[in-house]
Amino acid sequence: MKAGNPNHKCCICGKSISNDGLMPRSCYMKYGENAHRICQDCWWDPINGFAKETETHGCPGCIKGIPITNNRKPLKISRDGVIELSSDSE
């Protein structure tokens, strides 16, 4: 997974996550990189985890109505009003 946005929050517990957040497949297929994130603890928890075989796998963030993640980078505008359209390589 690419370096994440440090403002991502787990859609189950609300904990801040960055690079190690996982995305539910249904949400990823619909929203791509803007999909909701789930922290490793909530994903793999042996009792209540998202990845358990006995659980439904709908996106908890979508089910709760949490707004999707915004991965857009802010526009870079110079003093003279020129907008930089090139992206930094990650």
C-alpha positions, 0 to 999 in steps of 0.5 A, a space after each residue: 500500500 502507498 504511504 497513506 494520509 496521516 489523517 485517515 481514521 479507522 471507520 470502526 474504532 476511530 483510531 488515527 492510522 496512516 500506512 497500515 490501514 486496510 480497505 474493505 473490498 466493496 468500498 475500494 471497488 466503489 471509491 478506489 483510494 478514497 475508500 474507508 480504512 480499517 486499522 489492523 487491530 479491528 481487521 484482525 481481532 480474533 473476537 470481533 474482527 472484520 476479517 472473521 469468517 462469521 462476519 458480514 463483509 460490508 464496509 462498516 464506514 458505508 454502513 455507518 454513513 461515515 464520509 469517505 476518505 479524501 485523498 486529494 492533495 491541495 493545489 499548489 498555487 504560487 504567489 503569481 497565481 500559477 497552479 502547479 499541476 504536476 504531482 510529486 512521485 511517491 
